[in-house]
Amino acid sequence: MRKLLAITMMVGALSTGAAMAQTGAPAATPAAPAKKVAAPAKKAQAPRTPESLACSKEADAQNLKGKPRKTFRAKCLKAAKAKAKAATKS
């Protein structure tokens, strides 16, 4: 049984060496000139409204970051839009 195990291990070790051997380099093909790829255009940002800027300043004054800042700004902008809408109805 030990002989069989030893022979199997030797055959395995010898066969992996052949499998791991490096092959020759592939035939050289003429390189095509590199094409310049244009950088993807950035999405144009809409100009920020005065209400948005005011809400951002208020959030900065309160040192809000992350999700609390996002929710604060959403409520602030919603209130600003409602106030503007009420002003136009009057």
ZAFIGU-666182 format. One line per 5 residues: number of its first residue (from 1); for each residue y, x, z of N, C-alpha, C. Coordinates in steps of 0.02 Angstrom, whole numbers, padded with zeros to 5 digits. Example, Ala and Ser with C-alpha at 12.3 -4.5 7.8 and 13.67 -1.06 7.14 Angstrom:
! residues 2
1> -00284:00660:00390:-00225:00615:00390:-00165:00660:00390  -00112:00642:00354:-00053:00684:00357:00002:00645:00394
This chain:
! residues 90
1> -00060:00041:00000:00000:00000:00000:00063:00044:00000  00062:00099:00039:00120:00143:00042:00130:00178:-00026  00074:00195:-00059:00079:00228:-00124:00113:00181:-00174  00094:00118:-00173:00122:00068:-00219:00197:00061:-00206  00216:00058:-00144:00287:00052:-00126:00325:00115:-00149
6> 00298:00173:-00138:00330:00236:-00158:00338:00239:-00233  00286:00220:-00270:00289:00221:-00344:00341:00172:-00369  00343:00113:-00339:00391:00062:-00359:00462:00086:-00348  00474:00119:-00291:00541:00144:-00276:00561:00200:-00324  00513:00243:-00343:00529:00297:-00390:00545:00269:-00459
11> 00504:00222:-00481:00516:00192:-00547:00584:00156:-00547  00599:00122:-00493:00664:00087:-00489:00722:00137:-00491  00715:00192:-00454:00769:00242:-00453:00777:00274:-00521  00723:00288:-00556:00727:00320:-00621:00755:00272:-00674  00738:00209:-00669:00761:00161:-00720:00835:00144:-00711
16> 00860:00145:-00650:00931:00130:-00642:00974:00187:-00668  00950:00247:-00666:00988:00303:-00693:00999:00295:-00767  00949:00273:-00803:00955:00263:-00875:01001:00203:-00890  00998:00154:-00848:01039:00095:-00859:01113:00110:-00846  01126:00156:-00800:01195:00172:-00782:01225:00226:-00826
21> 01187:00254:-00870:01213:00308:-00912:01270:00283:-00956  01318:00327:-00966:01375:00308:-01006:01356:00309:-01080  01386:00264:-01116:01375:00262:-01188:01432:00298:-01222  01424:00313:-01284:01476:00348:-01322:01537:00303:-01330  01593:00334:-01345:01655:00297:-01355:01649:00255:-01419
26> 01677:00196:-01419:01675:00155:-01479:01716:00187:-01535  01700:00169:-01595:01734:00198:-01653:01808:00181:-01649  01849:00229:-01664:01921:00219:-01659:01944:00174:-01716  01984:00125:-01698:02013:00080:-01748:02087:00094:-01751  02117:00086:-01808:02189:00099:-01812:02226:00050:-01767
31> 02270:00077:-01726:02307:00035:-01679:02361:-00004:-01716  02364:-00068:-01701:02416:-00109:-01731:02481:-00096:-01693  02537:-00098:-01727:02600:-00087:-01691:02610:-00141:-01638  02633:-00120:-01581:02643:-00168:-01526:02700:-00215:-01543  02687:-00278:-01532:02738:-00329:-01545:02779:-00337:-01481
36> 02843:-00344:-01489:02885:-00356:-01432:02883:-00431:-01418  02864:-00446:-01356:02860:-00515:-01336:02923:-00532:-01298  02956:-00583:-01319:03017:-00604:-01286:03000:-00631:-01217  03041:-00616:-01168:03031:-00642:-01101:03041:-00717:-01103  03000:-00754:-01066:03008:-00826:-01066:03077:-00845:-01039
41> 03107:-00892:-01073:03174:-00914:-01053:03169:-00951:-00986  03217:-00936:-00943:03219:-00970:-00879:03244:-01040:-00889  03218:-01086:-00849:03240:-01155:-00854:03312:-01159:-00831  03353:-01189:-00871:03424:-01194:-00855:03432:-01240:-00794  03468:-01215:-00745:03479:-01255:-00686:03541:-01298:-00696
46> 03536:-01359:-00672:03593:-01404:-00675:03645:-01381:-00625  03708:-01389:-00641:03759:-01369:-00593:03753:-01411:-00529  03765:-01379:-00473:03757:-01413:-00408:03817:-01457:-00395  03803:-01516:-00370:03857:-01564:-00355:03892:-01544:-00291  03953:-01568:-00282:03988:-01554:-00219:03951:-01580:-00158
51> 03917:-01637:-00167:03878:-01665:-00111:03821:-01618:-00092  03787:-01591:-00142:03732:-01545:-00130:03757:-01482:-00094  03813:-01456:-00115:03841:-01397:-00084:03861:-01411:-00011  03890:-01470:00000:03911:-01488:00068:03850:-01495:00114  03796:-01525:00088:03735:-01533:00128:03704:-01465:00143
56> 03707:-01419:00095:03680:-01352:00105:03720:-01316:00159  03786:-01323:00157:03828:-01290:00207:03813:-01318:00277  03803:-01384:00281:03786:-01414:00346:03719:-01388:00371  03671:-01382:00327:03605:-01356:00346:03610:-01284:00368  03652:-01244:00334:03663:-01175:00354:03694:-01171:00423
61> 03743:-01216:00436:03777:-01216:00500:03728:-01231:00557  03677:-01271:00542:03627:-01289:00593:03568:-01240:00593  03572:-01188:00552:03518:-01138:00547:03450:-01169:00531  03449:-01218:00487:03386:-01250:00468:03352:-01209:00413  03287:-01203:00419:03246:-01167:00370:03184:-01208:00355
66> 03156:-01198:00296:03092:-01228:00277:03094:-01304:00272  03043:-01334:00300:03035:-01407:00294:03090:-01446:00329  03112:-01426:00389:03167:-01463:00420:03230:-01462:00377  03243:-01405:00344:03302:-01401:00300:03294:-01448:00241  03234:-01450:00213:03222:-01493:00155:03231:-01567:00173
71> 03204:-01587:00230:03211:-01657:00249:03284:-01674:00266  03318:-01627:00300:03389:-01638:00315:03430:-01647:00252  03419:-01603:00204:03456:-01607:00141:03441:-01671:00103  03378:-01693:00105:03360:-01755:00070:03397:-01815:00101  03398:-01817:00168:03433:-01872:00202:03508:-01868:00189
76> 03535:-01808:00191:03606:-01798:00180:03627:-01820:00110  03588:-01799:00060:03604:-01817:-00009:03597:-01892:-00020  03546:-01922:00012:03537:-01995:00005:03596:-02032:00035  03620:-02009:00093:03677:-02040:00125:03741:-02030:00082  03748:-01971:00053:03806:-01958:00010:03806:-02002:-00051
81> 03748:-02012:-00081:03744:-02055:-00140:03758:-02128:-00121  03733:-02150:-00064:03746:-02218:-00041:03820:-02228:-00027  03852:-02178:00002:03924:-02182:00016:03964:-02185:-00049  03945:-02145:-00098:03979:-02145:-00163:03969:-02211:-00199  03910:-02239:-00193:03895:-02303:-00226:03935:-02359:-00193
86> 03941:-02357:-00127:03980:-02408:-00091:04054:-02402:-00108  04078:-02341:-00120:04148:-02331:-00137:04163:-02358:-00206  04116:-02354:-00252:04128:-02379:-00320:04124:-02455:-00322  04087:-02486:-00276:04082:-02559:-00275:04146:-02591:-00249  04181:-02556:-00205:04241:-02583:-00173:04300:-02585:-00219
